[in-house]
Amino acid sequence: MFRSKKIIIFSSISLLVVFLLVLLIITPLLRNIYGIFDSILETKKDLASFENEALKVEVFINDYNNLQITSETIEQRLVNESAPIDLIKFFEDTAKELNLSIDISPTSVLAMDRDPWESIGFSIELIGDFSSAMRFLEKIENSPYFIETTKFDAKLITQKDVSYRRYQDFIIGQILTTLEFKAYTKQ
């Protein structure tokens, strides 16, 4: 019996030592492992958040570059208010190309609240055939400038019109087309 008590005592002490080892060594190790695992999960979340922010920055830079290109394109399409020479030359060259007589004069424009930029006005009289005048209007509206047509009138030149000194060089039956444009300007 003595031997069996020794075995029980020895087994109990061994079990107690193992229990204490588990309690004092393995449990802190497991806690440490769980802490490391939590830290890894937190790092993964931070990395995902960082990647998301990096993607947002990339989209922002792309949008900014596109806006800059668009802004430069808009700037090129606006007329120089103090010297709209390029636009007037464009009007004259287009009329000449279409065999139209042209008279250009400045006109006042009504500024609207919806207008995105300041503007200057032009009144244009074209004399020639109606189809050429319509092609002129189409070319102007598709021009590289921001232009808005504000008035369009067309009438047949009559004997009465030819008697005016202004139209004496023209043929009865030609079309007098009057156009008014609003050209948006750089500020």
CYANA upper distance limits for C-alpha pairs under 8 A (distance plus 0.5 A):
  1 MET  CA      5 LYS  CA      6.69
  2 PHE  CA      6 LYS  CA      6.72
  3 ARG  CA      7 ILE  CA      6.76
  4 SER  CA      8 ILE  CA      6.65
  5 LYS  CA      9 ILE  CA      6.44
  6 LYS  CA     10 PHE  CA      6.29
  7 ILE  CA     11 SER  CA      6.30
  8 ILE  CA     12 SER  CA      6.39
  9 ILE  CA     13 ILE  CA      6.52
 10 PHE  CA     14 SER  CA      6.48
 11 SER  CA     15 LEU  CA      6.41
 12 SER  CA     16 LEU  CA      6.50
 13 ILE  CA     17 VAL  CA      6.56
 14 SER  CA     18 VAL  CA      6.60
 15 LEU  CA     19 PHE  CA      6.45
 16 LEU  CA     20 LEU  CA      6.51
 17 VAL  CA     21 LEU  CA      6.51
 18 VAL  CA     22 VAL  CA      6.59
 19 PHE  CA     23 LEU  CA      6.46
 20 LEU  CA     24 LEU  CA      6.21
 20 LEU  CA     25 ILE  CA      8.45
 21 LEU  CA     25 ILE  CA      5.85
 21 LEU  CA     26 ILE  CA      7.28
 22 VAL  CA     26 ILE  CA      5.22
 22 VAL  CA     27 THR  CA      6.60
 23 LEU  CA     27 THR  CA      5.97
 23 LEU  CA     28 PRO  CA      8.35
 24 LEU  CA     28 PRO  CA      7.24
 25 ILE  CA     29 LEU  CA      6.80
 26 ILE  CA     30 LEU  CA      6.56
 27 THR  CA     31 ARG  CA      6.63
 28 PRO  CA     32 ASN  CA      6.49
 29 LEU  CA     33 ILE  CA      6.60
 30 LEU  CA     34 TYR  CA      6.58
 31 ARG  CA     35 GLY  CA      6.55
 32 ASN  CA     36 ILE  CA      6.62
 33 ILE  CA     37 PHE  CA      6.55
 34 TYR  CA     38 ASP  CA      6.57
 35 GLY  CA     39 SER  CA      6.56
 36 ILE  CA     40 ILE  CA      6.60
 37 PHE  CA     41 LEU  CA      6.75
 38 ASP  CA     42 GLU  CA      6.61
 39 SER  CA     43 THR  CA      6.56
 40 ILE  CA     44 LYS  CA      6.63
 41 LEU  CA     45 LYS  CA      6.74
 42 GLU  CA     46 ASP  CA      6.64
 43 THR  CA     47 LEU  CA      6.48
 44 LYS  CA     48 ALA  CA      6.59
 45 LYS  CA     49 SER  CA      6.57
 46 ASP  CA     50 PHE  CA      6.48
 47 LEU  CA     51 GLU  CA      6.54
 48 ALA  CA     52 ASN  CA      6.61
 49 SER  CA     53 GLU  CA      6.69
 50 PHE  CA     54 ALA  CA      6.52
 51 GLU  CA     55 LEU  CA      6.60
 52 ASN  CA     56 LYS  CA      6.76
 53 GLU  CA     57 VAL  CA      6.66
 54 ALA  CA     58 GLU  CA      6.66
 55 LEU  CA     59 VAL  CA      6.67
 56 LYS  CA     60 PHE  CA      6.53
 57 VAL  CA     61 ILE  CA      6.58
 58 GLU  CA     62 ASN  CA      6.65
 59 VAL  CA     63 ASP  CA      6.55
 60 PHE  CA     64 TYR  CA      6.45
 61 ILE  CA     65 ASN  CA      6.61
 62 ASN  CA     66 ASN  CA      6.71
 63 ASP  CA     67 LEU  CA      6.55
 64 TYR  CA     68 GLN  CA      6.55
 65 ASN  CA     69 ILE  CA      6.73
 66 ASN  CA     70 THR  CA      6.60
 67 LEU  CA     71 SER  CA      6.36
 68 GLN  CA     72 GLU  CA      6.66
 69 ILE  CA     73 THR  CA      6.68
 70 THR  CA     74 ILE  CA      6.63
 71 SER  CA     75 GLU  CA      6.60
 72 GLU  CA     76 GLN  CA      6.79
 73 THR  CA     77 ARG  CA      6.95
 74 ILE  CA     78 LEU  CA      6.99
 75 GLU  CA    186 LYS  CA      7.57
 76 GLN  CA    145 TYR  CA      8.43
 77 ARG  CA    144 PRO  CA      6.16
 77 ARG  CA    145 TYR  CA      4.92
 77 ARG  CA    146 PHE  CA      6.28
 78 LEU  CA    145 TYR  CA      6.47
 78 LEU  CA    146 PHE  CA      6.55
 78 LEU  CA    183 ALA  CA      8.19
 78 LEU  CA    184 TYR  CA      6.17
 78 LEU  CA    185 THR  CA      5.37
 78 LEU  CA    186 LYS  CA      5.99
 79 VAL  CA     84 PRO  CA      6.49
 79 VAL  CA     87 LEU  CA      7.53
 79 VAL  CA    145 TYR  CA      7.42
 79 VAL  CA    146 PHE  CA      8.31
 79 VAL  CA    183 ALA  CA      7.23
 79 VAL  CA    184 TYR  CA      6.63
 79 VAL  CA    185 THR  CA      4.98
 79 VAL  CA    186 LYS  CA      6.53
 80 ASN  CA     84 PRO  CA      5.66
 80 ASN  CA    185 THR  CA      6.23
 80 ASN  CA    186 LYS  CA      6.23
 81 GLU  CA    119 SER  CA      8.28
 81 GLU  CA    120 ILE  CA      7.49
 81 GLU  CA    185 THR  CA      5.91
 81 GLU  CA    186 LYS  CA      6.98
 81 GLU  CA    187 GLN  CA      8.35
 84 PRO  CA     88 ILE  CA      6.87
 85 ILE  CA     89 LYS  CA      6.52
 86 ASP  CA     90 PHE  CA      6.58
 87 LEU  CA     91 PHE  CA      6.77
 87 LEU  CA    145 TYR  CA      8.30
 88 ILE  CA     92 GLU  CA      6.71
 88 ILE  CA    104 ILE  CA      8.29
 89 LYS  CA     93 ASP  CA      6.46
 90 PHE  CA     94 THR  CA      6.51
 91 PHE  CA     95 ALA  CA      6.72
 91 PHE  CA    140 ILE  CA      8.07
 92 GLU  CA     96 LYS  CA      6.61
 92 GLU  CA    102 ILE  CA      7.37
 93 ASP  CA     97 GLU  CA      6.53
 94 THR  CA     98 LEU  CA      6.84
 94 THR  CA    136 PHE  CA      7.06
 94 THR  CA    139 LYS  CA      8.11
 95 ALA  CA     99 ASN  CA      6.60
 95 ALA  CA    100 LEU  CA      5.41
 95 ALA  CA    101 SER  CA      7.16
 95 ALA  CA    102 ILE  CA      6.93
 95 ALA  CA    126 LEU  CA      8.31
 95 ALA  CA    136 PHE  CA      7.07
 96 LYS  CA    100 LEU  CA      6.31
 96 LYS  CA    101 SER  CA      7.74
 98 LEU  CA    132 SER  CA      6.27
 98 LEU  CA    133 ALA  CA      8.47
 98 LEU  CA    135 ARG  CA      8.28
 98 LEU  CA    136 PHE  CA      7.62
 99 ASN  CA    128 GLY  CA      7.62
 99 ASN  CA    132 SER  CA      8.02
100 LEU  CA    126 LEU  CA      6.55
100 LEU  CA    127 ILE  CA      6.13
100 LEU  CA    128 GLY  CA      5.58
100 LEU  CA    129 ASP  CA      8.25
100 LEU  CA    132 SER  CA      7.64
100 LEU  CA    133 ALA  CA      7.92
101 SER  CA    125 GLU  CA      8.45
101 SER  CA    126 LEU  CA      5.95
101 SER  CA    127 ILE  CA      5.52
101 SER  CA    128 GLY  CA      7.10
102 ILE  CA    124 ILE  CA      7.26
102 ILE  CA    125 GLU  CA      6.12
102 ILE  CA    126 LEU  CA      5.20
102 ILE  CA    127 ILE  CA      7.15
103 ASP  CA    124 ILE  CA      6.09
103 ASP  CA    125 GLU  CA      5.60
103 ASP  CA    126 LEU  CA      7.17
104 ILE  CA    122 PHE  CA      7.24
104 ILE  CA    123 SER  CA      6.34
104 ILE  CA    124 ILE  CA      5.12
104 ILE  CA    125 GLU  CA      7.14
105 SER  CA    122 PHE  CA      6.22
105 SER  CA    123 SER  CA      5.75
105 SER  CA    124 ILE  CA      6.99
106 PRO  CA    120 ILE  CA      8.32
106 PRO  CA    121 GLY  CA      6.25
106 PRO  CA    122 PHE  CA      5.00
106 PRO  CA    123 SER  CA      6.48
107 THR  CA    120 ILE  CA      8.06
107 THR  CA    121 GLY  CA      5.34
107 THR  CA    122 PHE  CA      5.66
107 THR  CA    123 SER  CA      6.44
108 SER  CA    120 ILE  CA      7.48
108 SER  CA    121 GLY  CA      5.99
108 SER  CA    122 PHE  CA      8.32
109 VAL  CA    119 SER  CA      7.87
109 VAL  CA    120 ILE  CA      6.95
109 VAL  CA    121 GLY  CA      5.87
109 VAL  CA    182 LYS  CA      7.21
111 ALA  CA    115 ASP  CA      7.43
111 ALA  CA    118 GLU  CA      8.10
111 ALA  CA    119 SER  CA      8.01
117 TRP  CA    184 TYR  CA      6.38
117 TRP  CA    185 THR  CA      6.99
117 TRP  CA    186 LYS  CA      8.00
117 TRP  CA    187 GLN  CA      8.11
118 GLU  CA    184 TYR  CA      6.26
118 GLU  CA    185 THR  CA      6.06
118 GLU  CA    186 LYS  CA      7.82
118 GLU  CA    187 GLN  CA      7.44
119 SER  CA    182 LYS  CA      6.59
119 SER  CA    183 ALA  CA      5.83
119 SER  CA    184 TYR  CA      4.68
119 SER  CA    185 THR  CA      5.70
120 ILE  CA    182 LYS  CA      6.24
120 ILE  CA    183 ALA  CA      5.88
120 ILE  CA    184 TYR  CA      7.00
120 ILE  CA    185 THR  CA      7.47
121 GLY  CA    180 GLU  CA      7.55
121 GLY  CA    181 PHE  CA      6.08
121 GLY  CA    182 LYS  CA      5.12
121 GLY  CA    183 ALA  CA      6.64
122 PHE  CA    180 GLU  CA      6.09
122 PHE  CA    181 PHE  CA      5.73
122 PHE  CA    182 LYS  CA      7.13
122 PHE  CA    183 ALA  CA      8.25
123 SER  CA    178 THR  CA      7.66
123 SER  CA    179 LEU  CA      6.26
123 SER  CA    180 GLU  CA      4.93
123 SER  CA    181 PHE  CA      7.04
124 ILE  CA    178 THR  CA      6.23
124 ILE  CA    179 LEU  CA      5.58
124 ILE  CA    180 GLU  CA      6.67
125 GLU  CA    176 LEU  CA      7.26
125 GLU  CA    177 THR  CA      6.13
125 GLU  CA    178 THR  CA      5.06
125 GLU  CA    179 LEU  CA      6.88
126 LEU  CA    133 ALA  CA      7.38
126 LEU  CA    175 ILE  CA      8.37
126 LEU  CA    176 LEU  CA      6.24
126 LEU  CA    177 THR  CA      5.51
126 LEU  CA    178 THR  CA      6.91
127 ILE  CA    133 ALA  CA      8.46
127 ILE  CA    170 PHE  CA      8.46
127 ILE  CA    174 GLN  CA      7.15
127 ILE  CA    175 ILE  CA      6.12
127 ILE  CA    176 LEU  CA      5.22
127 ILE  CA    177 THR  CA      6.84
128 GLY  CA    132 SER  CA      7.47
128 GLY  CA    133 ALA  CA      7.58
128 GLY  CA    174 GLN  CA      5.96
128 GLY  CA    175 ILE  CA      5.95
128 GLY  CA    176 LEU  CA      7.42
129 ASP  CA    133 ALA  CA      7.01
129 ASP  CA    174 GLN  CA      6.40
129 ASP  CA    175 ILE  CA      6.08
130 PHE  CA    134 MET  CA      6.72
130 PHE  CA    175 ILE  CA      6.46
130 PHE  CA    177 THR  CA      8.31
131 SER  CA    135 ARG  CA      6.71
132 SER  CA    136 PHE  CA      6.56
133 ALA  CA    137 LEU  CA      6.74
133 ALA  CA    177 THR  CA      7.37
134 MET  CA    138 GLU  CA      6.69
135 ARG  CA    139 LYS  CA      6.61
136 PHE  CA    140 ILE  CA      6.66
137 LEU  CA    141 GLU  CA      6.66
138 GLU  CA    142 ASN  CA      6.66
139 LYS  CA    143 SER  CA      6.33
140 ILE  CA    147 ILE  CA      8.12
141 GLU  CA    147 ILE  CA      7.08
141 GLU  CA    148 GLU  CA      7.87
141 GLU  CA    149 THR  CA      8.27
145 TYR  CA    183 ALA  CA      7.96
145 TYR  CA    184 TYR  CA      8.47
146 PHE  CA    183 ALA  CA      6.50
146 PHE  CA    184 TYR  CA      6.22
147 ILE  CA    181 PHE  CA      6.95
147 ILE  CA    182 LYS  CA      6.12
147 ILE  CA    183 ALA  CA      4.98
147 ILE  CA    184 TYR  CA      6.86
148 GLU  CA    181 PHE  CA      6.05
148 GLU  CA    182 LYS  CA      5.56
148 GLU  CA    183 ALA  CA      6.96
149 THR  CA    179 LEU  CA      7.79
149 THR  CA    180 GLU  CA      6.50
149 THR  CA    181 PHE  CA      5.04
149 THR  CA    182 LYS  CA      6.86
150 THR  CA    179 LEU  CA      8.09
150 THR  CA    180 GLU  CA      5.90
150 THR  CA    181 PHE  CA      5.94
150 THR  CA    182 LYS  CA      7.17
151 LYS  CA    178 THR  CA      8.07
151 LYS  CA    179 LEU  CA      5.88
151 LYS  CA    180 GLU  CA      5.31
151 LYS  CA    181 PHE  CA      7.58
152 PHE  CA    177 THR  CA      7.75
152 PHE  CA    178 THR  CA      6.29
152 PHE  CA    179 LEU  CA      5.21
152 PHE  CA    180 GLU  CA      7.19
153 ASP  CA    177 THR  CA      6.09
153 ASP  CA    178 THR  CA      5.50
153 ASP  CA    179 LEU  CA      7.01
154 ALA  CA    175 ILE  CA      7.04
154 ALA  CA    176 LEU  CA      6.10
154 ALA  CA    177 THR  CA      4.71
154 ALA  CA    178 THR  CA      6.68
155 LYS  CA    175 ILE  CA      6.09
155 LYS  CA    176 LEU  CA      5.80
155 LYS  CA    177 THR  CA      6.96
156 LEU  CA    172 ILE  CA      8.24
156 LEU  CA    173 GLY  CA      6.18
156 LEU  CA    174 GLN  CA      6.40
156 LEU  CA    175 ILE  CA      5.10
156 LEU  CA    176 LEU  CA      6.60
157 ILE  CA    161 ASP  CA      6.33
157 ILE  CA    162 VAL  CA      7.61
157 ILE  CA    171 ILE  CA      7.92
157 ILE  CA    172 ILE  CA      5.78
157 ILE  CA    173 GLY  CA      5.83
157 ILE  CA    174 GLN  CA      6.00
157 ILE  CA    175 ILE  CA      6.26
157 ILE  CA    176 LEU  CA      6.71
158 THR  CA    162 VAL  CA      6.94
158 THR  CA    172 ILE  CA      5.82
158 THR  CA    173 GLY  CA      7.02
159 GLN  CA    163 SER  CA      6.84
159 GLN  CA    172 ILE  CA      6.74
160 LYS  CA    164 TYR  CA      7.58
161 ASP  CA    167 TYR  CA      6.77
161 ASP  CA    168 GLN  CA      8.23
162 VAL  CA    166 ARG  CA      8.29
162 VAL  CA    167 TYR  CA      5.51
162 VAL  CA    168 GLN  CA      5.08
162 VAL  CA    169 ASP  CA      7.95
162 VAL  CA    170 PHE  CA      7.23
162 VAL  CA    171 ILE  CA      8.03
162 VAL  CA    172 ILE  CA      7.51
163 SER  CA    167 TYR  CA      7.71
163 SER  CA    168 GLN  CA      6.53
164 TYR  CA    168 GLN  CA      6.67
170 PHE  CA    174 GLN  CA      7.92
